Amino acid sequence: MYSRSEVTSCNSNLRCSQITLERQKRRLSKMLFSARESKTPVNSTKNTARIAGVLYLVNGVTGFFSIIYVPSKLIVPGNAAATASNILASERLFRLGIASEVICAVEFVYLLWVLYRLLSGVSKTHASLMVIFGVAFVPIMCMNAVSNIAALMLLRGGNFLPMFDQPQRESLAMLFLAVRGYGYEVGWIFGLWLFHFGVCVWKSRFLPRFLGVLLIAACFGYLAVSLTPFLLPSYANIVSRLANIPLTMGEPAAILWLLIMGAKDLSLSVYR
């Protein structure tokens, strides 16, 4: 027979073993949870921000190439014959511009989706408005690409255009190119998406506030570029030069920060 003291000692040892076992289970569950979190990088603000940075960079490169670089190389303002000659002599460059424009439009939707995942926990209202205004710009980009295709069809001629001679086709092509330019001037009004993007960045705890200020300033730059040609056309060039200051600082800064620095590493599920 065991003595009462021996039985008490065994019971206490058993309780200590049970407590130790429970602690080890908790530690193991915490280790498994952290390992599971590390296997899902999209659920952290840092990795989601860097994914957004990559998409934003692609958007910026394709947009710059199609909207600024190609027209600056091929279009001669007020000279339909010279523009037609440039496009036909560099048709591959012109076609690359059209393809880049379409890619930019489609890729922009993915960028907005990733930014919404990143910022919806900060403010669902502003994140939703950011997506709405951003997506509204996509059809305008696609229609502008169609205008370029129409211009190329006119310049190349064809059996379906026998009633137009070469100067007439060149003038019509120039008209489509001008409509494309006005399409962007109208479309820049949807730069309002940057205002809501900037507000979300300002309110967030994982991105620097100065980025939010630059993005909001870029929003007003787009508004100025969009409205001035219609309201105050004589001041369009001056306003465009002034608006280029926030435009060249806002989005490039956001691209570089998201791509290089990312964001403070927080779990999106915990943050929300």
Buried (B, 14 or more C-beta within 10 A) or exposed (E): EEEEEEEEEEEEEEEEEEEEEEEEEEEEEEEEEEEEBEEEEEBBBBBBBBBBBBBBBBBBBBBEBBBEBBBEEBBEEEEBEBBBBBBBEBBEBBBBBBEBBBBBBEBBEBBBBBBBBBBBBBBEEBBEBBBBBBBBBBEBBEBBBBBBEBBBBBBEEEEEBEEBEEEEBBBBBBBBBBBBBEBBBEBBBBBBBBBBBBBBBBBBEBBBEEBBBBBBBBBBBBBBBBBBBEEEEEEBEEBBEBBEEBBEBBBBBBBBBBBEBBBBEBEBEEBE
